[in-house]
Amino acid sequence: MSKTPEEIKAVIEQEIGGDWSRSNLHGCDLHRCLVEPVKRQYENSFKKGEELTLWLVLEECPEEPDTGYKIVFDEETGDFGLVTSGAFIGFYGTFLKTFESM
């Protein structure tokens, strides 16, 4: 079943639980780095020539979208994962676990 951007944001906000001061080793500020969820195509680094359609939910450098890590969401599995340089590099489970894995 297809998720809406609002439903995805609700999952993330529930995990954050009001602790918006949380950061990670890359110094990401949740207020600055979270983006409006949007579906994008990413290269699957595990299967050459295959692309994945995932929801982009966070950009490490929103001012420079072609750089840094991105957190994505797979609505089919409910898992969050990481993308870098346009390539999907793995699922890490929850949003916060993925955020901390950057």
KABELQUI-V744976 format. One record per residue. RES is the residue in one letter. D_CENTER is the distance of its C-alpha to the mean C-alpha in Angstrom with 1 decimal. Layout:
# KABELQUI-V744976
res=RES d_center=D_CENTER
res=RES d_center=D_CENTER
This chain:
# KABELQUI-V744976
res=M d_center=19.2
res=S d_center=17.0
res=K d_center=14.8
res=T d_center=15.0
res=P d_center=12.6
res=E d_center=14.7
res=E d_center=14.3
res=I d_center=10.5
res=K d_center=11.1
res=A d_center=13.9
res=V d_center=12.1
res=I d_center=9.9
res=E d_center=13.2
res=Q d_center=15.2
res=E d_center=13.4
res=I d_center=13.8
res=G d_center=17.3
res=G d_center=18.6
res=D d_center=17.9
res=W d_center=16.3
res=S d_center=18.0
res=R d_center=15.7
res=S d_center=14.6
res=N d_center=13.9
res=L d_center=15.8
res=H d_center=14.4
res=G d_center=15.5
res=C d_center=12.4
res=D d_center=13.7
res=L d_center=11.6
res=H d_center=14.0
res=R d_center=13.6
res=C d_center=10.0
res=L d_center=8.5
res=V d_center=9.1
res=E d_center=10.8
res=P d_center=8.8
res=V d_center=10.3
res=K d_center=10.8
res=R d_center=11.0
res=Q d_center=12.8
res=Y d_center=12.0
res=E d_center=14.7
res=N d_center=14.8
res=S d_center=16.0
res=F d_center=17.8
res=K d_center=19.9
res=K d_center=21.5
res=G d_center=21.6
res=E d_center=19.1
res=E d_center=16.1
res=L d_center=13.3
res=T d_center=12.3
res=L d_center=8.7
res=W d_center=7.1
res=L d_center=5.2
res=V d_center=4.4
res=L d_center=4.8
res=E d_center=7.3
res=E d_center=9.5
res=C d_center=12.4
res=P d_center=12.2
res=E d_center=16.0
res=E d_center=15.7
res=P d_center=12.9
res=D d_center=14.4
res=T d_center=13.9
res=G d_center=11.7
res=Y d_center=8.5
res=K d_center=5.2
res=I d_center=1.8
res=V d_center=2.9
res=F d_center=5.6
res=D d_center=9.2
res=E d_center=11.7
res=E d_center=14.5
res=T d_center=13.8
res=G d_center=11.7
res=D d_center=9.5
res=F d_center=6.0
res=G d_center=5.9
res=L d_center=6.1
res=V d_center=7.6
res=T d_center=10.6
res=S d_center=13.5
res=G d_center=12.4
res=A d_center=12.4
res=F d_center=10.3
res=I d_center=11.5
res=G d_center=10.8
res=F d_center=9.7
res=Y d_center=10.2
res=G d_center=10.8
res=T d_center=10.0
res=F d_center=7.4
res=L d_center=10.0
res=K d_center=10.9
res=T d_center=7.7
res=F d_center=8.0
res=E d_center=11.6
res=S d_center=11.3
res=M d_center=10.2
